[in-house]
Amino acid sequence: MSNAIKDLTAGTAGGIAQVLVGQPFDIVKVRMQTSAKGTYSGMLHCAGGILKNEGPLAFYKGTLTPLLGIGVCVSIQFGVLEYAKRIFTAQNLARGEGGEEGKMLGGRQLVIAGVAAGLANGVVSGPVEHIRIRLQTQSNTNPIYKGPFNAIKQIVSQHGISGLFKGQSVTFLREAAGYGAYFLAYEKLVQREIIQKGIRRDQINPMNSVLYGAAAGYALWAVIYPIDMIKSRMQTDGFTPATGQKYSSARDCVRKVWRTEGIGAFTRGLGPTLIRSPFANGATFLGFEMASRLLYS
């Protein structure tokens, strides 16, 4: 099995772990991001309303799409990240940098690798998250879409393939900025332990992988949360003025949200995100590292 296939497989394991752990928190975040001001008094009010009105299974509404899609997305993230790291490692070896094996990448190298991983991921994560958000925010009593495949079919038939990529420019911005910070934080924490303890990467305690993943998740959201809110608004907006379109562009969305709802709208739903983040991202890196150790052993 090639290194690329191993990295993609390990990334898939991390992606599945992320979805299963993080999905209930994600639906609360999306509902709060896309609701009108004053709809929910807070995270618990939103979660309680979902539980009361839609039942416990509603917290996993739209899960099939991310389970398939995010598995692919995280697979792409780690596949591109590890490929970029191998390129930089070879460059370091040629220059006599990065330690004995050249694997101690610099901050700039890690940011570039993370940005590349984010942009590659964005090609898939844009439409996947668009479909997921449509399913998460539709009425439970009178749904427009019967499921992810029906949503894809309806959107493509009415608005073409480009309809699936609604909000894509904001998605690329979010992924590039976020994953540059995400992988920089994680890899630097890993490097720190390797250097301090004089151990190999596969000798790091799995619980530390969880902790480093949690820290990386906070670094990610510190950078991208307002961008993510705009993405959610764009992806729940109407496709045309006839179907209730509010925003003509991402810039128009920022301007209108700022004017009508104030700066607080850009952090609405942050609570469930901050609670979700350490669990989902810790699970992601734990899944990736454990799968990698198995595949590379």
Contacts in CASP RR format, 6 or more apart in sequence:
PFRMAT RR
TARGET T0000
AUTHOR 0000-0000-0000
METHOD contacts of the structure
MODEL  1
MSNAIKDLTAGTAGGIAQVLVGQPFDIVKVRMQTSAKGTYSGMLHCAGGI
LKNEGPLAFYKGTLTPLLGIGVCVSIQFGVLEYAKRIFTAQNLARGEGGE
EGKMLGGRQLVIAGVAAGLANGVVSGPVEHIRIRLQTQSNTNPIYKGPFN
AIKQIVSQHGISGLFKGQSVTFLREAAGYGAYFLAYEKLVQREIIQKGIR
RDQINPMNSVLYGAAAGYALWAVIYPIDMIKSRMQTDGFTPATGQKYSSA
RDCVRKVWRTEGIGAFTRGLGPTLIRSPFANGATFLGFEMASRLLYS
1 9 0 8 1.000
1 295 0 8 1.000
3 82 0 8 1.000
3 86 0 8 1.000
4 79 0 8 1.000
4 82 0 8 1.000
4 83 0 8 1.000
6 292 0 8 1.000
6 295 0 8 1.000
6 296 0 8 1.000
7 78 0 8 1.000
7 79 0 8 1.000
7 81 0 8 1.000
7 82 0 8 1.000
7 83 0 8 1.000
7 292 0 8 1.000
8 75 0 8 1.000
8 76 0 8 1.000
8 78 0 8 1.000
8 79 0 8 1.000
9 75 0 8 1.000
9 291 0 8 1.000
9 295 0 8 1.000
10 78 0 8 1.000
10 287 0 8 1.000
10 288 0 8 1.000
10 289 0 8 1.000
10 291 0 8 1.000
10 292 0 8 1.000
10 295 0 8 1.000
11 71 0 8 1.000
11 74 0 8 1.000
11 75 0 8 1.000
11 77 0 8 1.000
11 78 0 8 1.000
11 79 0 8 1.000
11 287 0 8 1.000
11 288 0 8 1.000
11 291 0 8 1.000
12 71 0 8 1.000
12 72 0 8 1.000
12 74 0 8 1.000
12 75 0 8 1.000
13 287 0 8 1.000
13 288 0 8 1.000
13 290 0 8 1.000
13 291 0 8 1.000
14 71 0 8 1.000
14 74 0 8 1.000
14 78 0 8 1.000
14 283 0 8 1.000
14 284 0 8 1.000
14 285 0 8 1.000
14 286 0 8 1.000
14 287 0 8 1.000
14 288 0 8 1.000
14 291 0 8 1.000
15 70 0 8 1.000
15 71 0 8 1.000
15 73 0 8 1.000
15 74 0 8 1.000
15 75 0 8 1.000
15 284 0 8 1.000
15 287 0 8 1.000
16 67 0 8 1.000
16 70 0 8 1.000
16 71 0 8 1.000
17 283 0 8 1.000
17 284 0 8 1.000
17 286 0 8 1.000
17 287 0 8 1.000
18 70 0 8 1.000
18 71 0 8 1.000
18 74 0 8 1.000
18 280 0 8 1.000
18 281 0 8 1.000
18 283 0 8 1.000
18 284 0 8 1.000
19 63 0 8 1.000
19 66 0 8 1.000
19 67 0 8 1.000
19 70 0 8 1.000
19 71 0 8 1.000
20 67 0 8 1.000
20 283 0 8 1.000
21 276 0 8 1.000
21 279 0 8 1.000
21 280 0 8 1.000
21 283 0 8 1.000
22 276 0 8 1.000
22 279 0 8 1.000
22 280 0 8 1.000
22 283 0 8 1.000
23 59 0 8 1.000
23 60 0 8 1.000
23 63 0 8 1.000
23 66 0 8 1.000
24 59 0 8 1.000
24 60 0 8 1.000
25 272 0 8 1.000
25 273 0 8 1.000
25 275 0 8 1.000
25 276 0 8 1.000
25 279 0 8 1.000
25 280 0 8 1.000
26 66 0 8 1.000
26 136 0 8 1.000
26 272 0 8 1.000
26 276 0 8 1.000
27 50 0 8 1.000
27 58 0 8 1.000
27 59 0 8 1.000
27 60 0 8 1.000
27 61 0 8 1.000
27 136 0 8 1.000
28 43 0 8 1.000
28 46 0 8 1.000
28 47 0 8 1.000
28 50 0 8 1.000
28 59 0 8 1.000
28 269 0 8 1.000
28 272 0 8 1.000
29 269 0 8 1.000
29 271 0 8 1.000
29 272 0 8 1.000
29 273 0 8 1.000
29 276 0 8 1.000
30 133 0 8 1.000
30 136 0 8 1.000
30 137 0 8 1.000
30 232 0 8 1.000
31 40 0 8 1.000
31 46 0 8 1.000
31 50 0 8 1.000
31 136 0 8 1.000
31 137 0 8 1.000
32 40 0 8 1.000
32 42 0 8 1.000
32 43 0 8 1.000
32 46 0 8 1.000
32 268 0 8 1.000
32 269 0 8 1.000
32 272 0 8 1.000
33 228 0 8 1.000
33 229 0 8 1.000
33 232 0 8 1.000
33 233 0 8 1.000
33 268 0 8 1.000
33 269 0 8 1.000
34 133 0 8 1.000
34 137 0 8 1.000
34 232 0 8 1.000
34 233 0 8 1.000
34 236 0 8 1.000
35 46 0 8 1.000
37 260 0 8 1.000
37 261 0 8 1.000
37 265 0 8 1.000
40 46 0 8 1.000
43 269 0 8 1.000
43 271 0 8 1.000
43 272 0 8 1.000
43 275 0 8 1.000
46 272 0 8 1.000
47 272 0 8 1.000
50 58 0 8 1.000
50 59 0 8 1.000
51 58 0 8 1.000
51 59 0 8 1.000
53 140 0 8 1.000
54 61 0 8 1.000
54 140 0 8 1.000
58 140 0 8 1.000
61 135 0 8 1.000
61 136 0 8 1.000
62 132 0 8 1.000
62 135 0 8 1.000
62 136 0 8 1.000
62 147 0 8 1.000
62 148 0 8 1.000
64 147 0 8 1.000
64 148 0 8 1.000
65 128 0 8 1.000
65 131 0 8 1.000
65 132 0 8 1.000
65 135 0 8 1.000
65 148 0 8 1.000
66 128 0 8 1.000
66 129 0 8 1.000
66 132 0 8 1.000
68 128 0 8 1.000
69 124 0 8 1.000
69 125 0 8 1.000
69 128 0 8 1.000
70 125 0 8 1.000
70 128 0 8 1.000
72 124 0 8 1.000
72 128 0 8 1.000
73 121 0 8 1.000
73 122 0 8 1.000
73 124 0 8 1.000
73 125 0 8 1.000
73 128 0 8 1.000
74 121 0 8 1.000
74 284 0 8 1.000
74 288 0 8 1.000
76 117 0 8 1.000
76 120 0 8 1.000
76 121 0 8 1.000
76 123 0 8 1.000
76 124 0 8 1.000
77 117 0 8 1.000
77 118 0 8 1.000
77 120 0 8 1.000
77 121 0 8 1.000
77 179 0 8 1.000
78 117 0 8 1.000
78 288 0 8 1.000
79 117 0 8 1.000
80 113 0 8 1.000
80 114 0 8 1.000
80 116 0 8 1.000
80 117 0 8 1.000
80 118 0 8 1.000
80 120 0 8 1.000
80 121 0 8 1.000
81 113 0 8 1.000
81 114 0 8 1.000
81 116 0 8 1.000
81 117 0 8 1.000
81 183 0 8 1.000
84 112 0 8 1.000
84 113 0 8 1.000
84 114 0 8 1.000
84 116 0 8 1.000
84 117 0 8 1.000
85 103 0 8 1.000
85 105 0 8 1.000
85 109 0 8 1.000
85 113 0 8 1.000
88 105 0 8 1.000
88 109 0 8 1.000
88 112 0 8 1.000
88 113 0 8 1.000
89 101 0 8 1.000
89 102 0 8 1.000
89 103 0 8 1.000
89 105 0 8 1.000
92 98 0 8 1.000
92 99 0 8 1.000
92 102 0 8 1.000
92 103 0 8 1.000
92 104 0 8 1.000
92 105 0 8 1.000
93 101 0 8 1.000
93 102 0 8 1.000
96 102 0 8 1.000
98 104 0 8 1.000
98 105 0 8 1.000
98 106 0 8 1.000
104 191 0 8 1.000
104 194 0 8 1.000
104 195 0 8 1.000
105 113 0 8 1.000
105 187 0 8 1.000
105 191 0 8 1.000
107 184 0 8 1.000
107 188 0 8 1.000
110 180 0 8 1.000
110 183 0 8 1.000
110 184 0 8 1.000
110 187 0 8 1.000
110 188 0 8 1.000
111 180 0 8 1.000
111 181 0 8 1.000
111 183 0 8 1.000
111 184 0 8 1.000
113 180 0 8 1.000
113 183 0 8 1.000
114 179 0 8 1.000
114 180 0 8 1.000
114 182 0 8 1.000
114 183 0 8 1.000
114 184 0 8 1.000
115 176 0 8 1.000
115 177 0 8 1.000
115 179 0 8 1.000
115 180 0 8 1.000
117 179 0 8 1.000
117 180 0 8 1.000
117 183 0 8 1.000
118 175 0 8 1.000
118 176 0 8 1.000
118 178 0 8 1.000
118 179 0 8 1.000
118 180 0 8 1.000
119 172 0 8 1.000
119 175 0 8 1.000
119 176 0 8 1.000
121 175 0 8 1.000
121 179 0 8 1.000
122 168 0 8 1.000
122 171 0 8 1.000
122 172 0 8 1.000
122 175 0 8 1.000
125 171 0 8 1.000
125 175 0 8 1.000
126 165 0 8 1.000
126 167 0 8 1.000
126 168 0 8 1.000
126 171 0 8 1.000
127 164 0 8 1.000
127 165 0 8 1.000
129 171 0 8 1.000
129 231 0 8 1.000
129 235 0 8 1.000
130 164 0 8 1.000
130 165 0 8 1.000
130 166 0 8 1.000
130 167 0 8 1.000
130 235 0 8 1.000
131 148 0 8 1.000
131 151 0 8 1.000
131 152 0 8 1.000
131 155 0 8 1.000
131 164 0 8 1.000
132 148 0 8 1.000
133 232 0 8 1.000
133 235 0 8 1.000
133 236 0 8 1.000
134 144 0 8 1.000
134 145 0 8 1.000
134 151 0 8 1.000
134 155 0 8 1.000
134 235 0 8 1.000
134 236 0 8 1.000
135 145 0 8 1.000
135 147 0 8 1.000
135 148 0 8 1.000
135 151 0 8 1.000
137 236 0 8 1.000
138 144 0 8 1.000
138 145 0 8 1.000
144 151 0 8 1.000
144 154 0 8 1.000
145 151 0 8 1.000
145 154 0 8 1.000
152 164 0 8 1.000
155 163 0 8 1.000
155 164 0 8 1.000
155 239 0 8 1.000
156 163 0 8 1.000
156 164 0 8 1.000
158 239 0 8 1.000
159 239 0 8 1.000
163 239 0 8 1.000
166 234 0 8 1.000
166 235 0 8 1.000
166 237 0 8 1.000
166 239 0 8 1.000
167 231 0 8 1.000
167 234 0 8 1.000
167 235 0 8 1.000
167 250 0 8 1.000
169 250 0 8 1.000
170 227 0 8 1.000
170 230 0 8 1.000
170 231 0 8 1.000
170 234 0 8 1.000
170 250 0 8 1.000
171 231 0 8 1.000
173 227 0 8 1.000
174 224 0 8 1.000
174 227 0 8 1.000
174 228 0 8 1.000
174 231 0 8 1.000
177 223 0 8 1.000
177 224 0 8 1.000
177 227 0 8 1.000
178 220 0 8 1.000
178 223 0 8 1.000
178 224 0 8 1.000
179 220 0 8 1.000
181 219 0 8 1.000
181 220 0 8 1.000
181 222 0 8 1.000
181 223 0 8 1.000
182 216 0 8 1.000
182 217 0 8 1.000
182 219 0 8 1.000
182 220 0 8 1.000
183 216 0 8 1.000
184 219 0 8 1.000
185 212 0 8 1.000
185 215 0 8 1.000
185 216 0 8 1.000
185 217 0 8 1.000
185 219 0 8 1.000
185 220 0 8 1.000
186 212 0 8 1.000
186 213 0 8 1.000
186 215 0 8 1.000
186 216 0 8 1.000
186 285 0 8 1.000
189 212 0 8 1.000
189 213 0 8 1.000
189 215 0 8 1.000
189 216 0 8 1.000
190 201 0 8 1.000
190 204 0 8 1.000
190 212 0 8 1.000
193 199 0 8 1.000
193 204 0 8 1.000
193 208 0 8 1.000
194 200 0 8 1.000
194 201 0 8 1.000
194 204 0 8 1.000
202 292 0 8 1.000
202 293 0 8 1.000
202 296 0 8 1.000
202 297 0 8 1.000
204 289 0 8 1.000
206 286 0 8 1.000
206 289 0 8 1.000
206 290 0 8 1.000
209 282 0 8 1.000
209 285 0 8 1.000
209 286 0 8 1.000
209 289 0 8 1.000
210 282 0 8 1.000
210 283 0 8 1.000
210 285 0 8 1.000
210 286 0 8 1.000
211 282 0 8 1.000
212 282 0 8 1.000
212 285 0 8 1.000
213 278 0 8 1.000
213 281 0 8 1.000
213 282 0 8 1.000
213 284 0 8 1.000
213 285 0 8 1.000
214 277 0 8 1.000
214 278 0 8 1.000
214 279 0 8 1.000
214 281 0 8 1.000
214 282 0 8 1.000
216 281 0 8 1.000
216 285 0 8 1.000
217 277 0 8 1.000
217 278 0 8 1.000
217 281 0 8 1.000
217 282 0 8 1.000
218 274 0 8 1.000
218 277 0 8 1.000
218 278 0 8 1.000
220 277 0 8 1.000
220 281 0 8 1.000
221 228 0 8 1.000
221 270 0 8 1.000
221 273 0 8 1.000
221 274 0 8 1.000
221 277 0 8 1.000
225 266 0 8 1.000
225 267 0 8 1.000
225 270 0 8 1.000
225 273 0 8 1.000
226 266 0 8 1.000
226 267 0 8 1.000
229 257 0 8 1.000
229 265 0 8 1.000
229 266 0 8 1.000
229 267 0 8 1.000
229 268 0 8 1.000
230 250 0 8 1.000
230 253 0 8 1.000
230 254 0 8 1.000
230 257 0 8 1.000
233 247 0 8 1.000
233 253 0 8 1.000
233 257 0 8 1.000
234 247 0 8 1.000
234 250 0 8 1.000
234 253 0 8 1.000
237 244 0 8 1.000
237 245 0 8 1.000
237 246 0 8 1.000
237 247 0 8 1.000
237 253 0 8 1.000
238 244 0 8 1.000
238 245 0 8 1.000
238 246 0 8 1.000
239 245 0 8 1.000
246 253 0 8 1.000
246 256 0 8 1.000
247 253 0 8 1.000
247 256 0 8 1.000
257 265 0 8 1.000
257 266 0 8 1.000
258 265 0 8 1.000
258 266 0 8 1.000
END
